[in-house]
Amino acid sequence: MRNARRFNCATCEWGRHCDASNPAPFKQWIIEGGPKKIELDTCPLPMISDYSRALLRLHSHYRAGHLLNPGGRTGLLKQPNDYLEAMELLNSLMG
């Protein structure tokens, strides 16, 4: 999300290393900042679904204390499990 403008297939500067059928000759994309460093020889863009983009957008609301589903004091218990897992993961990656 931070570098979204750099990932435009129409203006790709990395030689169309989109998937395993045409990997780069070296680890061209390195993602740091989480519990594990990720090194890829194919573009990460195809790995990001519309659902994951939506979860990324919701993360700032989560950090501000706004949950997906309302619920007062029991609000955390009324959230979908995949939403909570995604928010926990994003918190660990983004600090």
Phi and psi restraints in degrees (range 20) as a CNS / XPLOR table:
assign (resid 1 and name C) (resid 2 and name N)
       (resid 2 and name CA) (resid 2 and name C) 1.0 -66.6 20.0 2
assign (resid 2 and name N) (resid 2 and name CA)
       (resid 2 and name C) (resid 3 and name N) 1.0 -30.9 20.0 2
assign (resid 2 and name C) (resid 3 and name N)
       (resid 3 and name CA) (resid 3 and name C) 1.0 -117.0 20.0 2
assign (resid 3 and name N) (resid 3 and name CA)
       (resid 3 and name C) (resid 4 and name N) 1.0 32.1 20.0 2
assign (resid 3 and name C) (resid 4 and name N)
       (resid 4 and name CA) (resid 4 and name C) 1.0 -57.0 20.0 2
assign (resid 4 and name N) (resid 4 and name CA)
       (resid 4 and name C) (resid 5 and name N) 1.0 -36.9 20.0 2
assign (resid 4 and name C) (resid 5 and name N)
       (resid 5 and name CA) (resid 5 and name C) 1.0 -64.2 20.0 2
assign (resid 5 and name N) (resid 5 and name CA)
       (resid 5 and name C) (resid 6 and name N) 1.0 -26.0 20.0 2
assign (resid 5 and name C) (resid 6 and name N)
       (resid 6 and name CA) (resid 6 and name C) 1.0 -76.5 20.0 2
assign (resid 6 and name N) (resid 6 and name CA)
       (resid 6 and name C) (resid 7 and name N) 1.0 -13.5 20.0 2
assign (resid 6 and name C) (resid 7 and name N)
       (resid 7 and name CA) (resid 7 and name C) 1.0 -108.3 20.0 2
assign (resid 7 and name N) (resid 7 and name CA)
       (resid 7 and name C) (resid 8 and name N) 1.0 75.8 20.0 2
assign (resid 7 and name C) (resid 8 and name N)
       (resid 8 and name CA) (resid 8 and name C) 1.0 -123.3 20.0 2
assign (resid 8 and name N) (resid 8 and name CA)
       (resid 8 and name C) (resid 9 and name N) 1.0 111.8 20.0 2
assign (resid 8 and name C) (resid 9 and name N)
       (resid 9 and name CA) (resid 9 and name C) 1.0 -57.6 20.0 2
assign (resid 9 and name N) (resid 9 and name CA)
       (resid 9 and name C) (resid 10 and name N) 1.0 -33.3 20.0 2
assign (resid 9 and name C) (resid 10 and name N)
       (resid 10 and name CA) (resid 10 and name C) 1.0 -66.7 20.0 2
assign (resid 10 and name N) (resid 10 and name CA)
       (resid 10 and name C) (resid 11 and name N) 1.0 -26.4 20.0 2
assign (resid 10 and name C) (resid 11 and name N)
       (resid 11 and name CA) (resid 11 and name C) 1.0 -121.6 20.0 2
assign (resid 11 and name N) (resid 11 and name CA)
       (resid 11 and name C) (resid 12 and name N) 1.0 28.4 20.0 2
assign (resid 11 and name C) (resid 12 and name N)
       (resid 12 and name CA) (resid 12 and name C) 1.0 -54.5 20.0 2
assign (resid 12 and name N) (resid 12 and name CA)
       (resid 12 and name C) (resid 13 and name N) 1.0 128.8 20.0 2
assign (resid 12 and name C) (resid 13 and name N)
       (resid 13 and name CA) (resid 13 and name C) 1.0 -103.9 20.0 2
assign (resid 13 and name N) (resid 13 and name CA)
       (resid 13 and name C) (resid 14 and name N) 1.0 3.1 20.0 2
assign (resid 13 and name C) (resid 14 and name N)
       (resid 14 and name CA) (resid 14 and name C) 1.0 -106.8 20.0 2
assign (resid 14 and name N) (resid 14 and name CA)
       (resid 14 and name C) (resid 15 and name N) 1.0 12.8 20.0 2
assign (resid 14 and name C) (resid 15 and name N)
       (resid 15 and name CA) (resid 15 and name C) 1.0 82.6 20.0 2
assign (resid 15 and name N) (resid 15 and name CA)
       (resid 15 and name C) (resid 16 and name N) 1.0 24.8 20.0 2
assign (resid 15 and name C) (resid 16 and name N)
       (resid 16 and name CA) (resid 16 and name C) 1.0 59.4 20.0 2
assign (resid 16 and name N) (resid 16 and name CA)
       (resid 16 and name C) (resid 17 and name N) 1.0 44.6 20.0 2
assign (resid 16 and name C) (resid 17 and name N)
       (resid 17 and name CA) (resid 17 and name C) 1.0 -91.4 20.0 2
assign (resid 17 and name N) (resid 17 and name CA)
       (resid 17 and name C) (resid 18 and name N) 1.0 66.1 20.0 2
assign (resid 17 and name C) (resid 18 and name N)
       (resid 18 and name CA) (resid 18 and name C) 1.0 -79.8 20.0 2
assign (resid 18 and name N) (resid 18 and name CA)
       (resid 18 and name C) (resid 19 and name N) 1.0 -31.1 20.0 2
assign (resid 18 and name C) (resid 19 and name N)
       (resid 19 and name CA) (resid 19 and name C) 1.0 -153.3 20.0 2
assign (resid 19 and name N) (resid 19 and name CA)
       (resid 19 and name C) (resid 20 and name N) 1.0 -175.7 20.0 2
assign (resid 19 and name C) (resid 20 and name N)
       (resid 20 and name CA) (resid 20 and name C) 1.0 -63.6 20.0 2
assign (resid 20 and name N) (resid 20 and name CA)
       (resid 20 and name C) (resid 21 and name N) 1.0 -16.2 20.0 2
assign (resid 20 and name C) (resid 21 and name N)
       (resid 21 and name CA) (resid 21 and name C) 1.0 -75.0 20.0 2
assign (resid 21 and name N) (resid 21 and name CA)
       (resid 21 and name C) (resid 22 and name N) 1.0 -16.2 20.0 2
assign (resid 21 and name C) (resid 22 and name N)
       (resid 22 and name CA) (resid 22 and name C) 1.0 -147.2 20.0 2
assign (resid 22 and name N) (resid 22 and name CA)
       (resid 22 and name C) (resid 23 and name N) 1.0 64.2 20.0 2
assign (resid 22 and name C) (resid 23 and name N)
       (resid 23 and name CA) (resid 23 and name C) 1.0 -71.3 20.0 2
assign (resid 23 and name N) (resid 23 and name CA)
       (resid 23 and name C) (resid 24 and name N) 1.0 155.7 20.0 2
assign (resid 23 and name C) (resid 24 and name N)
       (resid 24 and name CA) (resid 24 and name C) 1.0 -70.2 20.0 2
assign (resid 24 and name N) (resid 24 and name CA)
       (resid 24 and name C) (resid 25 and name N) 1.0 155.7 20.0 2
assign (resid 24 and name C) (resid 25 and name N)
       (resid 25 and name CA) (resid 25 and name C) 1.0 -73.6 20.0 2
assign (resid 25 and name N) (resid 25 and name CA)
       (resid 25 and name C) (resid 26 and name N) 1.0 -5.0 20.0 2
assign (resid 25 and name C) (resid 26 and name N)
       (resid 26 and name CA) (resid 26 and name C) 1.0 -149.9 20.0 2
assign (resid 26 and name N) (resid 26 and name CA)
       (resid 26 and name C) (resid 27 and name N) 1.0 170.0 20.0 2
assign (resid 26 and name C) (resid 27 and name N)
       (resid 27 and name CA) (resid 27 and name C) 1.0 -72.2 20.0 2
assign (resid 27 and name N) (resid 27 and name CA)
       (resid 27 and name C) (resid 28 and name N) 1.0 99.5 20.0 2
assign (resid 27 and name C) (resid 28 and name N)
       (resid 28 and name CA) (resid 28 and name C) 1.0 -88.0 20.0 2
assign (resid 28 and name N) (resid 28 and name CA)
       (resid 28 and name C) (resid 29 and name N) 1.0 -25.8 20.0 2
assign (resid 28 and name C) (resid 29 and name N)
       (resid 29 and name CA) (resid 29 and name C) 1.0 -117.8 20.0 2
assign (resid 29 and name N) (resid 29 and name CA)
       (resid 29 and name C) (resid 30 and name N) 1.0 122.2 20.0 2
assign (resid 29 and name C) (resid 30 and name N)
       (resid 30 and name CA) (resid 30 and name C) 1.0 -122.4 20.0 2
assign (resid 30 and name N) (resid 30 and name CA)
       (resid 30 and name C) (resid 31 and name N) 1.0 125.0 20.0 2
assign (resid 30 and name C) (resid 31 and name N)
       (resid 31 and name CA) (resid 31 and name C) 1.0 -114.8 20.0 2
assign (resid 31 and name N) (resid 31 and name CA)
       (resid 31 and name C) (resid 32 and name N) 1.0 116.6 20.0 2
assign (resid 31 and name C) (resid 32 and name N)
       (resid 32 and name CA) (resid 32 and name C) 1.0 -117.5 20.0 2
assign (resid 32 and name N) (resid 32 and name CA)
       (resid 32 and name C) (resid 33 and name N) 1.0 171.1 20.0 2
assign (resid 32 and name C) (resid 33 and name N)
       (resid 33 and name CA) (resid 33 and name C) 1.0 113.6 20.0 2
assign (resid 33 and name N) (resid 33 and name CA)
       (resid 33 and name C) (resid 34 and name N) 1.0 -10.3 20.0 2
assign (resid 33 and name C) (resid 34 and name N)
       (resid 34 and name CA) (resid 34 and name C) 1.0 -109.6 20.0 2
assign (resid 34 and name N) (resid 34 and name CA)
       (resid 34 and name C) (resid 35 and name N) 1.0 -165.7 20.0 2
assign (resid 34 and name C) (resid 35 and name N)
       (resid 35 and name CA) (resid 35 and name C) 1.0 -69.4 20.0 2
assign (resid 35 and name N) (resid 35 and name CA)
       (resid 35 and name C) (resid 36 and name N) 1.0 -16.9 20.0 2
assign (resid 35 and name C) (resid 36 and name N)
       (resid 36 and name CA) (resid 36 and name C) 1.0 -139.9 20.0 2
assign (resid 36 and name N) (resid 36 and name CA)
       (resid 36 and name C) (resid 37 and name N) 1.0 134.3 20.0 2
assign (resid 36 and name C) (resid 37 and name N)
       (resid 37 and name CA) (resid 37 and name C) 1.0 -78.6 20.0 2
assign (resid 37 and name N) (resid 37 and name CA)
       (resid 37 and name C) (resid 38 and name N) 1.0 131.6 20.0 2
assign (resid 37 and name C) (resid 38 and name N)
       (resid 38 and name CA) (resid 38 and name C) 1.0 -110.9 20.0 2
assign (resid 38 and name N) (resid 38 and name CA)
       (resid 38 and name C) (resid 39 and name N) 1.0 127.0 20.0 2
assign (resid 38 and name C) (resid 39 and name N)
       (resid 39 and name CA) (resid 39 and name C) 1.0 -120.6 20.0 2
assign (resid 39 and name N) (resid 39 and name CA)
       (resid 39 and name C) (resid 40 and name N) 1.0 125.6 20.0 2
assign (resid 39 and name C) (resid 40 and name N)
       (resid 40 and name CA) (resid 40 and name C) 1.0 -124.0 20.0 2
assign (resid 40 and name N) (resid 40 and name CA)
       (resid 40 and name C) (resid 41 and name N) 1.0 145.6 20.0 2
assign (resid 40 and name C) (resid 41 and name N)
       (resid 41 and name CA) (resid 41 and name C) 1.0 -107.8 20.0 2
assign (resid 41 and name N) (resid 41 and name CA)
       (resid 41 and name C) (resid 42 and name N) 1.0 7.3 20.0 2
assign (resid 41 and name C) (resid 42 and name N)
       (resid 42 and name CA) (resid 42 and name C) 1.0 -130.6 20.0 2
assign (resid 42 and name N) (resid 42 and name CA)
       (resid 42 and name C) (resid 43 and name N) 1.0 155.1 20.0 2
assign (resid 42 and name C) (resid 43 and name N)
       (resid 43 and name CA) (resid 43 and name C) 1.0 -60.7 20.0 2
assign (resid 43 and name N) (resid 43 and name CA)
       (resid 43 and name C) (resid 44 and name N) 1.0 133.4 20.0 2
assign (resid 43 and name C) (resid 44 and name N)
       (resid 44 and name CA) (resid 44 and name C) 1.0 -76.0 20.0 2
assign (resid 44 and name N) (resid 44 and name CA)
       (resid 44 and name C) (resid 45 and name N) 1.0 -15.1 20.0 2
assign (resid 44 and name C) (resid 45 and name N)
       (resid 45 and name CA) (resid 45 and name C) 1.0 -55.6 20.0 2
assign (resid 45 and name N) (resid 45 and name CA)
       (resid 45 and name C) (resid 46 and name N) 1.0 -46.5 20.0 2
assign (resid 45 and name C) (resid 46 and name N)
       (resid 46 and name CA) (resid 46 and name C) 1.0 -64.5 20.0 2
assign (resid 46 and name N) (resid 46 and name CA)
       (resid 46 and name C) (resid 47 and name N) 1.0 -15.9 20.0 2
assign (resid 46 and name C) (resid 47 and name N)
       (resid 47 and name CA) (resid 47 and name C) 1.0 -81.6 20.0 2
assign (resid 47 and name N) (resid 47 and name CA)
       (resid 47 and name C) (resid 48 and name N) 1.0 -12.3 20.0 2
assign (resid 47 and name C) (resid 48 and name N)
       (resid 48 and name CA) (resid 48 and name C) 1.0 -97.4 20.0 2
assign (resid 48 and name N) (resid 48 and name CA)
       (resid 48 and name C) (resid 49 and name N) 1.0 114.7 20.0 2
assign (resid 48 and name C) (resid 49 and name N)
       (resid 49 and name CA) (resid 49 and name C) 1.0 -86.9 20.0 2
assign (resid 49 and name N) (resid 49 and name CA)
       (resid 49 and name C) (resid 50 and name N) 1.0 168.4 20.0 2
assign (resid 49 and name C) (resid 50 and name N)
       (resid 50 and name CA) (resid 50 and name C) 1.0 -60.3 20.0 2
assign (resid 50 and name N) (resid 50 and name CA)
       (resid 50 and name C) (resid 51 and name N) 1.0 -36.3 20.0 2
assign (resid 50 and name C) (resid 51 and name N)
       (resid 51 and name CA) (resid 51 and name C) 1.0 -64.9 20.0 2
assign (resid 51 and name N) (resid 51 and name CA)
       (resid 51 and name C) (resid 52 and name N) 1.0 -43.9 20.0 2
assign (resid 51 and name C) (resid 52 and name N)
       (resid 52 and name CA) (resid 52 and name C) 1.0 -66.3 20.0 2
assign (resid 52 and name N) (resid 52 and name CA)
       (resid 52 and name C) (resid 53 and name N) 1.0 -34.8 20.0 2
assign (resid 52 and name C) (resid 53 and name N)
       (resid 53 and name CA) (resid 53 and name C) 1.0 -62.6 20.0 2
assign (resid 53 and name N) (resid 53 and name CA)
       (resid 53 and name C) (resid 54 and name N) 1.0 -40.9 20.0 2
assign (resid 53 and name C) (resid 54 and name N)
       (resid 54 and name CA) (resid 54 and name C) 1.0 -63.6 20.0 2
assign (resid 54 and name N) (resid 54 and name CA)
       (resid 54 and name C) (resid 55 and name N) 1.0 -41.9 20.0 2
assign (resid 54 and name C) (resid 55 and name N)
       (resid 55 and name CA) (resid 55 and name C) 1.0 -63.9 20.0 2
assign (resid 55 and name N) (resid 55 and name CA)
       (resid 55 and name C) (resid 56 and name N) 1.0 -38.3 20.0 2
assign (resid 55 and name C) (resid 56 and name N)
       (resid 56 and name CA) (resid 56 and name C) 1.0 -62.5 20.0 2
assign (resid 56 and name N) (resid 56 and name CA)
       (resid 56 and name C) (resid 57 and name N) 1.0 -40.8 20.0 2
assign (resid 56 and name C) (resid 57 and name N)
       (resid 57 and name CA) (resid 57 and name C) 1.0 -66.4 20.0 2
assign (resid 57 and name N) (resid 57 and name CA)
       (resid 57 and name C) (resid 58 and name N) 1.0 -34.9 20.0 2
assign (resid 57 and name C) (resid 58 and name N)
       (resid 58 and name CA) (resid 58 and name C) 1.0 -73.6 20.0 2
assign (resid 58 and name N) (resid 58 and name CA)
       (resid 58 and name C) (resid 59 and name N) 1.0 -18.7 20.0 2
assign (resid 58 and name C) (resid 59 and name N)
       (resid 59 and name CA) (resid 59 and name C) 1.0 -60.6 20.0 2
assign (resid 59 and name N) (resid 59 and name CA)
       (resid 59 and name C) (resid 60 and name N) 1.0 -40.4 20.0 2
assign (resid 59 and name C) (resid 60 and name N)
       (resid 60 and name CA) (resid 60 and name C) 1.0 -64.8 20.0 2
assign (resid 60 and name N) (resid 60 and name CA)
       (resid 60 and name C) (resid 61 and name N) 1.0 -34.4 20.0 2
assign (resid 60 and name C) (resid 61 and name N)
       (resid 61 and name CA) (resid 61 and name C) 1.0 -67.5 20.0 2
assign (resid 61 and name N) (resid 61 and name CA)
       (resid 61 and name C) (resid 62 and name N) 1.0 -41.2 20.0 2
assign (resid 61 and name C) (resid 62 and name N)
       (resid 62 and name CA) (resid 62 and name C) 1.0 -60.0 20.0 2
assign (resid 62 and name N) (resid 62 and name CA)
       (resid 62 and name C) (resid 63 and name N) 1.0 -45.8 20.0 2
assign (resid 62 and name C) (resid 63 and name N)
       (resid 63 and name CA) (resid 63 and name C) 1.0 -63.2 20.0 2
assign (resid 63 and name N) (resid 63 and name CA)
       (resid 63 and name C) (resid 64 and name N) 1.0 -29.0 20.0 2
assign (resid 63 and name C) (resid 64 and name N)
       (resid 64 and name CA) (resid 64 and name C) 1.0 -83.4 20.0 2
assign (resid 64 and name N) (resid 64 and name CA)
       (resid 64 and name C) (resid 65 and name N) 1.0 -0.7 20.0 2
assign (resid 64 and name C) (resid 65 and name N)
       (resid 65 and name CA) (resid 65 and name C) 1.0 94.2 20.0 2
assign (resid 65 and name N) (resid 65 and name CA)
       (resid 65 and name C) (resid 66 and name N) 1.0 9.9 20.0 2
assign (resid 65 and name C) (resid 66 and name N)
       (resid 66 and name CA) (resid 66 and name C) 1.0 -100.6 20.0 2
assign (resid 66 and name N) (resid 66 and name CA)
       (resid 66 and name C) (resid 67 and name N) 1.0 114.7 20.0 2
assign (resid 66 and name C) (resid 67 and name N)
       (resid 67 and name CA) (resid 67 and name C) 1.0 -88.0 20.0 2
assign (resid 67 and name N) (resid 67 and name CA)
       (resid 67 and name C) (resid 68 and name N) 1.0 161.3 20.0 2
assign (resid 67 and name C) (resid 68 and name N)
       (resid 68 and name CA) (resid 68 and name C) 1.0 -60.8 20.0 2
assign (resid 68 and name N) (resid 68 and name CA)
       (resid 68 and name C) (resid 69 and name N) 1.0 -48.8 20.0 2
assign (resid 68 and name C) (resid 69 and name N)
       (resid 69 and name CA) (resid 69 and name C) 1.0 -112.3 20.0 2
assign (resid 69 and name N) (resid 69 and name CA)
       (resid 69 and name C) (resid 70 and name N) 1.0 134.6 20.0 2
assign (resid 69 and name C) (resid 70 and name N)
       (resid 70 and name CA) (resid 70 and name C) 1.0 -69.6 20.0 2
assign (resid 70 and name N) (resid 70 and name CA)
       (resid 70 and name C) (resid 71 and name N) 1.0 165.3 20.0 2
assign (resid 70 and name C) (resid 71 and name N)
       (resid 71 and name CA) (resid 71 and name C) 1.0 173.9 20.0 2
assign (resid 71 and name N) (resid 71 and name CA)
       (resid 71 and name C) (resid 72 and name N) 1.0 10.6 20.0 2
assign (resid 71 and name C) (resid 72 and name N)
       (resid 72 and name CA) (resid 72 and name C) 1.0 60.2 20.0 2
assign (resid 72 and name N) (resid 72 and name CA)
       (resid 72 and name C) (resid 73 and name N) 1.0 -134.2 20.0 2
assign (resid 72 and name C) (resid 73 and name N)
       (resid 73 and name CA) (resid 73 and name C) 1.0 -68.8 20.0 2
assign (resid 73 and name N) (resid 73 and name CA)
       (resid 73 and name C) (resid 74 and name N) 1.0 -22.5 20.0 2
assign (resid 73 and name C) (resid 74 and name N)
       (resid 74 and name CA) (resid 74 and name C) 1.0 -101.5 20.0 2
assign (resid 74 and name N) (resid 74 and name CA)
       (resid 74 and name C) (resid 75 and name N) 1.0 16.4 20.0 2
assign (resid 74 and name C) (resid 75 and name N)
       (resid 75 and name CA) (resid 75 and name C) 1.0 -55.1 20.0 2
assign (resid 75 and name N) (resid 75 and name CA)
       (resid 75 and name C) (resid 76 and name N) 1.0 -39.4 20.0 2
assign (resid 75 and name C) (resid 76 and name N)
       (resid 76 and name CA) (resid 76 and name C) 1.0 -62.7 20.0 2
assign (resid 76 and name N) (resid 76 and name CA)
       (resid 76 and name C) (resid 77 and name N) 1.0 -34.5 20.0 2
assign (resid 76 and name C) (resid 77 and name N)
       (resid 77 and name CA) (resid 77 and name C) 1.0 -73.7 20.0 2
assign (resid 77 and name N) (resid 77 and name CA)
       (resid 77 and name C) (resid 78 and name N) 1.0 -14.9 20.0 2
assign (resid 77 and name C) (resid 78 and name N)
       (resid 78 and name CA) (resid 78 and name C) 1.0 -97.8 20.0 2
assign (resid 78 and name N) (resid 78 and name CA)
       (resid 78 and name C) (resid 79 and name N) 1.0 9.7 20.0 2
assign (resid 78 and name C) (resid 79 and name N)
       (resid 79 and name CA) (resid 79 and name C) 1.0 -93.2 20.0 2
assign (resid 79 and name N) (resid 79 and name CA)
       (resid 79 and name C) (resid 80 and name N) 1.0 145.9 20.0 2
assign (resid 79 and name C) (resid 80 and name N)
       (resid 80 and name CA) (resid 80 and name C) 1.0 -62.1 20.0 2
assign (resid 80 and name N) (resid 80 and name CA)
       (resid 80 and name C) (resid 81 and name N) 1.0 141.8 20.0 2
assign (resid 80 and name C) (resid 81 and name N)
       (resid 81 and name CA) (resid 81 and name C) 1.0 -59.9 20.0 2
assign (resid 81 and name N) (resid 81 and name CA)
       (resid 81 and name C) (resid 82 and name N) 1.0 -42.1 20.0 2
assign (resid 81 and name C) (resid 82 and name N)
       (resid 82 and name CA) (resid 82 and name C) 1.0 -65.5 20.0 2
assign (resid 82 and name N) (resid 82 and name CA)
       (resid 82 and name C) (resid 83 and name N) 1.0 -32.5 20.0 2
assign (resid 82 and name C) (resid 83 and name N)
       (resid 83 and name CA) (resid 83 and name C) 1.0 -64.2 20.0 2
assign (resid 83 and name N) (resid 83 and name CA)
       (resid 83 and name C) (resid 84 and name N) 1.0 -48.3 20.0 2
assign (resid 83 and name C) (resid 84 and name N)
       (resid 84 and name CA) (resid 84 and name C) 1.0 -62.8 20.0 2
assign (resid 84 and name N) (resid 84 and name CA)
       (resid 84 and name C) (resid 85 and name N) 1.0 -42.5 20.0 2
assign (resid 84 and name C) (resid 85 and name N)
       (resid 85 and name CA) (resid 85 and name C) 1.0 -61.5 20.0 2
assign (resid 85 and name N) (resid 85 and name CA)
       (resid 85 and name C) (resid 86 and name N) 1.0 -42.0 20.0 2
assign (resid 85 and name C) (resid 86 and name N)
       (resid 86 and name CA) (resid 86 and name C) 1.0 -64.4 20.0 2
assign (resid 86 and name N) (resid 86 and name CA)
       (resid 86 and name C) (resid 87 and name N) 1.0 -42.7 20.0 2
assign (resid 86 and name C) (resid 87 and name N)
       (resid 87 and name CA) (resid 87 and name C) 1.0 -65.6 20.0 2
assign (resid 87 and name N) (resid 87 and name CA)
       (resid 87 and name C) (resid 88 and name N) 1.0 -39.7 20.0 2
assign (resid 87 and name C) (resid 88 and name N)
       (resid 88 and name CA) (resid 88 and name C) 1.0 -64.3 20.0 2
assign (resid 88 and name N) (resid 88 and name CA)
       (resid 88 and name C) (resid 89 and name N) 1.0 -42.9 20.0 2
assign (resid 88 and name C) (resid 89 and name N)
       (resid 89 and name CA) (resid 89 and name C) 1.0 -63.3 20.0 2
assign (resid 89 and name N) (resid 89 and name CA)
       (resid 89 and name C) (resid 90 and name N) 1.0 -47.2 20.0 2
assign (resid 89 and name C) (resid 90 and name N)
       (resid 90 and name CA) (resid 90 and name C) 1.0 -63.1 20.0 2
assign (resid 90 and name N) (resid 90 and name CA)
       (resid 90 and name C) (resid 91 and name N) 1.0 -37.8 20.0 2
assign (resid 90 and name C) (resid 91 and name N)
       (resid 91 and name CA) (resid 91 and name C) 1.0 -61.6 20.0 2
assign (resid 91 and name N) (resid 91 and name CA)
       (resid 91 and name C) (resid 92 and name N) 1.0 -42.1 20.0 2
assign (resid 91 and name C) (resid 92 and name N)
       (resid 92 and name CA) (resid 92 and name C) 1.0 -68.4 20.0 2
assign (resid 92 and name N) (resid 92 and name CA)
       (resid 92 and name C) (resid 93 and name N) 1.0 -31.6 20.0 2
assign (resid 92 and name C) (resid 93 and name N)
       (resid 93 and name CA) (resid 93 and name C) 1.0 -80.0 20.0 2
assign (resid 93 and name N) (resid 93 and name CA)
       (resid 93 and name C) (resid 94 and name N) 1.0 -35.3 20.0 2
assign (resid 93 and name C) (resid 94 and name N)
       (resid 94 and name CA) (resid 94 and name C) 1.0 -100.8 20.0 2
assign (resid 94 and name N) (resid 94 and name CA)
       (resid 94 and name C) (resid 95 and name N) 1.0 -4.9 20.0 2
